[in-house]
Amino acid sequence: MSLGLGIVLFVIGAILAFALNLTVDWVNLQLVGYILMIAGAIVIILGIVLLARRRRSISTSQTSVDPATGSRVTRNEHSAPEDPTVL
């Protein structure tokens, strides 16, 4: 969702900054377009960082010998980090 929002903000900002030749007295549309483009780029970068953090996982494997029976015991643990969107 954050990647899509960032792309939409960037596209709307680019349209306002470069493609629209409209003059409004109370607001500078070109400046608003640049601000939206910067905000869109920041949202895209944050979205990529959060996706990279979410996909990280930790895997642990331990093999030992049971002293009572002499058999080999293998224990596997898999854990993923907490969801960064949940507080």
Residue pairs with C-beta under 8 A, 6 or more apart in sequence:
1 47
2 43
2 44
2 46
2 47
2 50
3 43
3 44
3 47
3 48
3 51
5 40
5 43
5 47
6 40
6 41
6 42
6 43
6 44
6 45
6 46
6 47
7 40
7 44
8 40
9 36
9 37
9 39
9 40
9 43
10 36
10 37
10 40
10 41
10 44
11 40
12 33
12 36
12 40
13 32
13 33
13 34
13 35
13 36
13 37
13 38
13 39
13 40
14 33
14 37
15 33
16 29
16 30
16 32
16 33
16 36
17 29
17 30
17 33
17 34
17 37
18 33
20 29
20 33
22 29
50 84
50 85
53 81
53 84
54 81
54 83
54 84
56 80
56 81
57 78
57 79
57 80
57 81
58 78
58 79
58 80
58 81
59 76
59 77
59 78
60 76
60 77
60 78
61 74
61 75
61 76
61 77
62 74
62 75
62 76
62 77
63 72
63 73
63 74
63 75
64 72
64 73
64 75
65 71
65 72
65 73
66 72
66 73
